């Protein structure tokens, strides 16, 4: 999504998890890691913490995807809502600005159905920061589902918290970096 080289083919969580694992290994980060994940990286964080729960001391999920959001009806609605955008990009050169959508859309429905059957490991504390506007500012049903999924995630274990980032869009790190910083610091303090 950033300035890195494009990876050909569908966007796959397992590839990103493998990259994360390799990076942490290269850094010697074998335990006590606190993940900070935003948006779709919630899937990567969920998978990584499930694979190696002892490696992670906690996580701060910044308007990040959680499994409960991937309910069947929501997956179908989101896929349908983005189909016109995906179709408009077919046959055109992919730019860095639009390369994420076709990569994620390629296997979105199947991937999300699999994701909804996963669970965050109870042993890994997490703070879910949800934006006030959510990533669905023009779709009230999707926004309600996003907020409900975040709240349910936080209630599933006593070592989880829900924080609403007032006056923020899905771009919480830009809109409210103070909240992200404060929750990161709180997680570090809580896991010492």
N, C-alpha and C positions, 0 to 999 in steps of 0.2 A: 504493500500500500504506500510505502514511502519512496525513498530515492533508490532503493535496491533494484537489482535486476529482476525482470519478470521471470517467474517460474512457469514453464509451459504446462498446459493441461489443467484439469479441475483442481480447485483449492482443496487440499486434504488436510484434515486436522492431524492425522498420524504423522505426516511429513513435518508439519510444524512442531509437533511434540518431539520428534526425533531431533530436529534442529535445536530445540530448547535443551534437551538432554545433553546433546553434544557440547553446546555452549557452556552449560553449567559444569560439565565434566572438565572441560578445558580450563575453567576458572577455579577448579578445585572446590566448588560449592556442593559438597556432599550432604550437608545437613544445615538446618537453621535458616533455610532460604525463605524469604518472604516474596511471594509473587505479587505483581501488580499487573492486572489484565484489564483491558478495555474492549468493549463491544464484542465482536466475534471471538476475540482471544479468550473469552470466558470458556469456550469449548476446549481450547488448548490447555488452559489452567485446570479445568476439571479432569481432563484425561491425564495430564502430568501428575496431578496430586493423587489420582487413583492408582497410577502405576507405581509411584514411589512416595507414599504418604509420610514416611519417616524422614524424607529429605526436606520437607516443607514445614516451617514453623507457623505459617499463616499466609493469608492472601487478602489483598484489597481488590475487589472487583468493581471497576469503575464503569457503571452502566453496561455491565458485561452480560452476555448471554448466560442464562442458567437453564438447566434441563426442563424445568416446569414450563418455560415459555414455549417449548417445542411441542405442545399438544397438537393432535392431528388437525383440528379445525384451524388453529393459528398458522401452522405450516402451510396448509393449502391456501389460506388467505394471503399470506406474505408472498408466496410463490406467484400467485395470480396477480398481485399488485405490482410486481416487478417485471412481469413477462414482457410488457410492451417495451420497457427499457432494454431488456436483454435482446429482444428481436431487432430493435433499432441498431444495435451494435454488431449484429451478424454481418460478416462479409466486409467489415471496415477494419482498417488498421487499429490495433488496440494501443491506446496511449496509457501512460502511467496513471492518469487521472481516472480512467474508466476500466482498467484491467481487472479490478477486484470483482465487479458484478458478474461478468460471464464466468469467471473461474469458480465462484461460489455457487452460481445458479446451476452449473453443470450437473451437480449431484445433490442439490439442496434438499429436496424432499426426502430422499433415502437417508441422507446424512442426519437430517433433523429427526426423523423417526427413530434412528438408532440413538441419537443424543438424548431423547426424552426418556430412554430406558436406563440412563446412567444416573449416578448419584455422587454428590460431593462426599469425600470421606469425612465421617463424623469427627475423626481425630485432628483434622486440620481446621483451625479457626479461620473465619472469614468475615470481612466487612463488605457488605454490598452497598455501594453508593449509587443511587438512582437519580437521574436527572428530573427536574421538575417538568420539562417538556417532553421527555423521552425521545427516542429516535423516530417516533411516529406522531409528529405534531399535527398532522392533518387527518389522522385516523383514530378517532376516539376509542373504537373497540380494541385496536392494537395497543394503544397507549394504556388502556385499563388492564389488558392482559399482561403487558410488560411489568407494570407496577405490581400487579397481583402476584406474578411469578417471583419478583424480587422479594416481596414481603413474605411469601410462603417459604422461600429459600432461607431467609433469615430466621424464621420461626422453627425450622426443622431441627435445630441443635442449639444447646445453650451457649455455645462458643461462637455464635454468629450475631451480627448486628446489621441493622438497616439504617442508612443515613440518606436523607433526601437532600440533594444539592439544589437549594432554592435559587431561583433566577438563573437557571442553566438549561442549555440545550443538551443534546447528546455529546457535545464537545466539552464535557465537564473540565478536562485538564486546561482548556483555554479559558472557559467562562468562569470557573471557580477553582483555580489551582490551590487556593488556600484550604479548601475542603480536602482535596486529594492529599496535600502535604500533611494536614492534621491527622487524617486517618492512617496514613503511612506511619507517622510518628507514634500514634496510639498503638498500632499493631506491633511495632518494634518494642515499645515499652511493655506491652502485655505479654510478649513472648520471651522476655528475658528471664 
